[in-house]
Amino acid sequence: MLAALAIVIALGLLTARAPSRGGALWRREPSGGTPEERLAWLSTHEAGHAVIAWHCPVVGSVTDMIIEPTRGGDALWQGRVLHDWSAPPETRRAWDIVIALAGLSAEMLCYGQVRTLLLRDLDEALAAARSFCRQGGSWTLCVAQVGPPMPFTVRCTDAEALVLGRAWATAYALLAYHREAHARLAAIIAVRRRLNDAELAAILGPKVRA
Ligand SMILES: [Zn+2]
């Protein structure tokens, strides 16, 4: 049975400009593309978080996904994720890492590189990996190296790095499996401001329960 307790996972992009405030901000490069291209890229990133959260067996539902394009073509995605609290804590922690890395992994899958600033996503992934390792968790999700390795390094212990790498591979493998649905969602959230669970189900298919 799903507990009613909701956790708002900050999957969204901050609209703040200062990197010190965190957030997966668009990297301001001279060749950063048109606003339309940036929005498409950011939608790809955010759809990655959403697809993994949707199909993750320890998340009961994903509600009120909100997309807010801003003047610069950045986007904000905020989802309310309802955890299935009957799942073992270790499994929930593992999926938290995978969901945190899913946006970056989606960029890598679709474009072959990561172009958003990723401080907030990495902070969340690392915090979850630390918690996972501190509790003595052993990784039971994808253990093979799928796709390219993580394109960035994080200052952490070897055990945390191993967990992060496996979470990255898990996100990549799942996104590759759901690639068509991910592309559909990315196209829709580039123009839609808000989606609820029923609309997500129509786009992504029925949510699989553990
Ligand atoms: Zn993100």
Residues whose N, C-alpha, C, O or C-beta is under 5 A from the ligand:
A	BS01	ZN	L11 A24 A100 G103 D121
